[in-house]
Amino acid sequence: MTQVLLPGATLGVLGSGQLGRMFAIAARRLGYRVHVLSPDDDTPTGQVADLEVKADYLDLDRVAEFARSVSVVTFEFENVPAETTSICERFAPVRPAGSVLFTSQNRRREKTYLREAGLPVTPFASVESVEQLTAALKELGTPAVLKTADWGYDGKGQTVIRSVDDASAAWQQLGVPHAILEAFIDFDSELSVVAARGMNGDFVSYGPIGNTHSNHILDISVCPARVPASVAQKAIEIARAVLERLDVIGVLCVEFFLTRDGRLLINETAPRPHNSGHLTIDAHTSCQFEQQVRAICGLPLGSSEQRSPSAMANLLGDHWEAARANAGNVPGTEPNWPALLAQPNVKLHLYGKREARLGRKMGHLTALAHSVDEAERIARAARTAMASH
Ligand code: AMP
């Protein structure tokens, strides 16, 4: 029988960003202790954890020591090396398993696995040379998107190719040995389903959530997404199949393109809570982070019932920049927090990052309202108010 980890146990998290921070907050609320390991200190997760270990992911002695100090290991950073999770698995269960992380941290492995499982993915081809790229461009057509197989997120390591003649330049520019070429999807919208699966196979899901990106980075999420019930149901069915196939214990997000002719194609999966699921903290009975805690501890999952339509707006370093510009570029100007917080039904989440760089996720806000349209309007207004001076 699997051992249930009760409140009071120590949970280990690899990676120390905002996802780990919100996981740690949920874990501590439930009475768990949290240890975090990453190569940095004074991190968003470390600031709220019981213990912050600063060590390289490949410092396997330190990683082993870390794993010995906890009852279960999870991760919040998708690019944790496989060696790291393997060492952890010798001393504590890793949930979701390191094999799940291994599959989804490489676009080629992930897409191949999903396609072989009969799940709908964006048409793609593996590419390892300019000759293969040229052949793939002829097969998939242009425009197409060339992506690095490893270490890709938020549009990093990808480039749109508009003509077969640009193959050579695009391959040089990407500069990696393994890539995939994807058909460019002229999508109607982007959706995600965040879902959790417990140790006994229980399944709960949120969404679908409707996502809008800006410069390849998530900008706004709304829940429920503005899609027909049949599409919503299909997206949840696909997400369930992904979690079951991969035997996920924990949380996983499936991101979809909804094509103009109503088809759902998986863009990518992430075996952890997801930025689009942050609105579950304020809008749902149990949030995605609480589900991660419950699932990895072998506890029953919580209700994922939505209590209010909601919209989440990401707060990037760019918004700090805008606030500074609106204040006449006075150095050290902070965003106008009182103006943002004056909006009723807006919840502010800041991640404790000291330096606001362009494109850096600094926090998010969630607006609650009687409709998603109204929630989105309030979220956008609150973000504008934050930059006003
Ligand atoms: P990714 O890092 O792969 O999630 O890509 C980030 C964003 O780039 C996606 O959310 C889409 O907005 C856009 N994108 C990525 N791949 C494609 C594609 N094959 N067709 C059209 N847009 C894409």
Boltz pocket constraint, residues with backbone or C-beta under 6 A from the ligand:
constraints:
  - pocket:
      binder: B
      contacts: [[A, 122], [A, 145], [A, 152], [A, 153], [A, 154], [A, 155], [A, 156], [A, 182], [A, 183], [A, 184], [A, 185], [A, 186], [A, 187], [A, 190], [A, 213], [A, 216], [A, 217], [A, 267], [A, 268]]
      max_distance: 6.0
